[in-house]
Each structure stands twice: as C-alpha cells, then as structure tokens.
Amino acid sequence: MSDPEQVQSANILILGGPSSGKTTYRTQLYQRIEHQDGEIKLIRSVSDMSTLQADVDRMVKGLQPMHTNADLYHSAAFKISDSSNRAMTLNFADYGGEQVRKIGESNAMPKAWLQRAKDSSAWLFLVRIDNLRPAKSFMTDPVDLEPQVDTQPNPSSTHLPGEITSIETLQRLLFVRGVSLRYPLATPSLCVLLSCWDELPEGERALAPAVVLSNRAPLFSRFIHSNWRVNQLNILGLSSTEQRLPEDDPDVKFATKGPENVGYIVSKDGKQQRDLTAPVNWLIRNSAQ
C-alpha cells in the first residue's frame, strides 16, 4: 500500500460544452469527497475555494449553481486519497462551456488549452445526452433539393451538431498532443460521462450508457471506440441531482434531503451506484498504470 503522504498530481482535463453539467457535477463531487462517502476522500483543500463554496451554498439551499461566465476558467485543487490510499492533488476545473465548443468548431487553439491538453494524463468528457441527436447523413436522410429561404437567420444555427463538435474537440486536442491515431490509444485515459441521465425517457434509462450513446451519437461512439483501447475507455451515465433545480425559488424538499444524499452514476451494465467519485477514481487508477 502506498504511503499516503507521498503526494502525486492527478492531471485530469475536464471537458464539456455549454450546459453539459460540469458545474453541478463538480459541486456534487466535492460534497461527496468532503463527506468521505465515496472511493475518494478529502484530506484538505489547497486553493481558493470561494467560487466552489458559492455553488455548494446554493445547492444546499435547493438552488442550481450559477452558470459559469464564458471567459472564466477556475480550477479548485484538493488534496485527496484515492481507493488505493495514494495521496495526490486533484485539480477540478470549471469554466464556460463555450470554450470547448469553440475548440470543436474553430481551427484556433488557445495557448492555455494547448498546454492543458499536453499536460493531462486523463480526460473526463461530460456530454449532455438528453439533447443529443444523431447528425444527419446523406446515406440515411433524404436530400432536400429545394432552396431554403430563412427570413430570420438564427445565429445558433451555424453551430455544428453536438456529436460532430465532440469528435472535432477530441481530434484537435489529440493533434496538439502530437498523438497518432494509427493504433488505439492507451493515454490519455478517457471517461465519457453522459450527464442529465434523469432527463432521458424511461425506456432509455434502462439501457447501458454505451448503448444510449451509440443510439444518440453513433458517429461519436464509433470514433472513441475505434481510437481508444478498451481498458482505457469508460462510458458512464450521470445524474448529479436527479432533477432540475430552480435558479431563484429554492426547492425545499431537495434542501431538506440534502444534496449529498442525491445523485448517481450509471455503470457499464446499466446499474445505478451512488458514488459520484467513481469516474474520477477510475481515471486516476487507469492513468497511473
């Protein structure tokens, strides 16, 4: 067993576009670590926790955390011990999801993100699964030959479909790392978290996460399965709070129950588990191999 005072660094890159659930998951993850009821235990916080604490305070009142400004990037650092009793510093960042969306839709890579891609040994990719739909394909969808006249253009219509943006994001981050896709990847380890699982129709919630991803984002599913080794890829479902929380009017029932008592991960076999630290622990364990 490792000496718990031998501190390592868990270089996990947190990825996720707008409304992917990064802030809510980080808030709940911290509370699980703090209450020490998961595989990862908190030893102490080692950075400015004011932003994260503000999110915790809102959730304890039954309110959703505030949306993160598009230009902000805030990393909270915790000294933790994992399931192997290894002590390390875990940096868990929160930021405006527009930053990741722009990476997937633009050839410009900010220097800060280039360095994050190079320094990380594991990637946690949050994908909001309830809104994801397969990209249209000329092989399966009819071609409309009639010209479309849009009298009121919608700026958001220029965005690429969600699964295409997700693929492009991973491709660009791998490119700046200098990674070849000739052979399946052993590093960085990749865990895809399908967030807002509770928003799925009941029939889909009974399926394994990999099946839901394959149905809703077949191109993205094929991309990650083709380019990562089986033992370095994990696809899980996530419901951080099991419901939508209001922004202004506190949910008293949720507050009474306590946020530390709600939320679950959906394992590979489709079964629920309460330990929200499991995805992070898996990444730590696999990136150390």
N, C-alpha and C positions, 0 to 999 in steps of 0.2 A: 504494500500500500504506500502511496506517495506521501511525502512529508507535507502536511497541509500548509506549512509556512513557505514552501517553495512556490513563489508566485510566477505564473505564466500569464500570457495575454491571449484572450480569445478574440481573434481578428475576424469577427463575423460582419459581413456587409449586409445591411438591411436594405431591401429593395421593395418598392411598391409605389404604384401610381396614385393619382388623386382618389380619395375616398376608399382606399384599399384596406383601411383598418389599422395602420401602423401605430397611430397614437393610442387607440383604445387597447390594442394588444400590449404595447409597452407598459401602459398603466397597470393592466391586469397582471402582466408578467412580474412587474416589480412587487406588487402586493403578494403574489404567490411566493416570491423569493423572500420577502420580508417576514411573512408568516411561517416560512420554513415548512410548508406542507407539500413540497414537490421534490423532484430529484436535485434541484439546485437550491443551495442555502445561501443566505446573505451573511457575509462577515461584517462588512461596513460599506458605506457609500464613500466614494473618493473624488467626487466632483460636485459642481454646483447643481443642486437638486431642485432649485426653485421652480423651474418650468414643469418638471415631472410632478413635484408636490402639488402644484396648482391643479394639474389634471387629476391627481388622486383625490384632492379635496372635492372637486366637482363630482366625481363618480361616487364618492361616499355619500353625497347628498342626493344621489339619484339623477344626476345630470351627465350628459355625454361630455367628454373632453372637448375643448375648443379646437377648431380646425387650425392647422399649422400654416403660418404665412408661407407663401410660395418661395420666398427668398431665404428663409431661415434654415439652418442646419444645427441642431443641438444634440450633442452626444452626452448621455449620462453614463458615468462609469461606476461599477460596483465591484468590490472585492467579494468573490463568491467561492464556494467549494462545490464541486460537481459530484456526480454519483460515485466517482472513483476516489473521492476525498482529495482531489487535486485543488489547490488554491490558485485562483487566477483573477485577473481583472477583465470583466466583461464590459465592453462599450456597446451601448444600445442607442442608436441614433434615431431622432425623429426630425422630419423635415417636410416641406411642402411637396406633395407627390408630383407636382408639375415638373420638378427637376428630373425625375425618372422618365416621365412621359416625353420630355424634350430630348433626352438621350436616345430614346427609341425612334424619334421622328426627325432627328437632325443629325447631320454629319459632324457637328461641332461637339467636342467633348471637353467640358470644363476641366482645368488642371486639377482641381480638388478631387473630382470624381475619377480622373485618370489614376491618381495616387491611391485612392480608396480601392479601386479595382485591383491594383498591383499588390497592395499590402495585405489584402484579405485572404484567408485560407478557407473560408466557408461563406456561402451566400444563403440568406433567408429571403425568399421572394414571396411577398403577400400579393395574392391575386383575388380581387373581389369576384367570386364565382357566380353570384346570383344575377349579375348584369352581363355576364359574358355570353356571347353568342358566336357560333362558327362564322368565320369570314366567308363571304360569298365566293364561289368558284365557278368559272365558265364551264367546268366539266359537269357540274351538278345543277347550276341555276340557269334559267332561261336568259338569253341575251335580249335586252331591250334596245331595239334599233331606233326607236322614236327619240328625237332630241328632247331633253328635259329643260324646261324654262323655269327657273327659280326666281320669282319676283322679289323674294325677301331672303337673300342668302343668310345662312346660319354659319357664323364663324366656326362653331364646333364641328361642322360637317367636314372640315378639312382634316380632322384627326383620323389617323389610321384606325382600323378595327382593333379591339383590345388585344386579341391573341397575336396579331401581326406586330403590334407595338412591343409586346412582351418578348417575342422572338428577336426583334431588332435590338432591343435593350441588351439581352444576353449576348448577342453576336458582337455588338460594339464593345461591351465590357471585356469579352474574351479576346477581341482583337487587340485592345490596348495592353492586355497582359502578354501578348505575343504567343497565345495558345494556338496550337494546331488542332483541327477537328478531324484529322486523319484517323485517329484512334479515339475510342471513348475515354472521357476524362476521369482522372482519379482526384484531381484538385482543380478548382475549389469544390468541396462538397456542396451539394445543392438540395435545399429543402423548400418545396413549394407549398405554401400554406393557403388553402382555399378559404378565404375569410367570408364572413356573413353566411355561414352554413345554415343557420336557422332561418334564413330568408328563402331557401330552396323549397320547391314543392315537396310534400311529404314523401312521394314515391322516390324522388332523387335522394332524399336524406337517408334512405335505407341502403343506398349503394356505396361501394367503396370509393374513396376520393379519386383514385386513379381512373375509375370508370366514368365518374362525373366529369372529370377534366377531359377525358377522351371524347365524350359526347358533346361537351360545350366548346371545347377548344382543340379540335383534332390536330390541327397543324402544330400548335404549341406543344401538345402532348407528344407527337411524333418527334419533334425537334429535341426535346430534353431526353426522351428515351433513346434516341439514336446517338446522342453525343455525351452521355454520362454513363459511367459504369453502374451496373445495377446496385452494387452495395454503396455507391456514393450519391444516390438519388433517393429522395423520400418525398412522397406526396401525401399530405395530411389535410384534413378539414379543420376549420377553426370557427368557433362561436365564442367570442370573448365575453359577451354579456347575455347571450340567449334571447335578446330582444333589442329593439331600437330604444335608445334613451332620448328623452327630450332635451332641447337646448336651454329652455327657460323655466319650465314648470316642473319642479322635482318629482320624480316617481317615488312616492313614499314607500310603497311595497318593496321596491328594489333596494332602497336605502336601508329599510328595516332588516331585510335579509342579509345585506352586506355584500359588496362586490367580490370579496374574497371567497364567497360561497357559490358563485355562479360562473358559468363559462366551461367549455370543454373542448377537447381535441378529438377529432375522429381519426382513428388509427387506420393502417393499411387495410385491415379486414372489415372496416366499416363500423367497428365498435367504438363507443364513446369512452373517454377517460377524462378525469377531472384535472389532471396535472398539466397546466398550461406551460410548464417549463420543459416539457418533453422534447419539443422540436429543437430548442436551443441546446439541450443536453445531447441530443443526437448529433448535432453539428459539431459540438465540442469534441465528442468522442470520436467521430469519424475523421475530423480534420487532424487529430493527434496521431492517427495511425501511420 
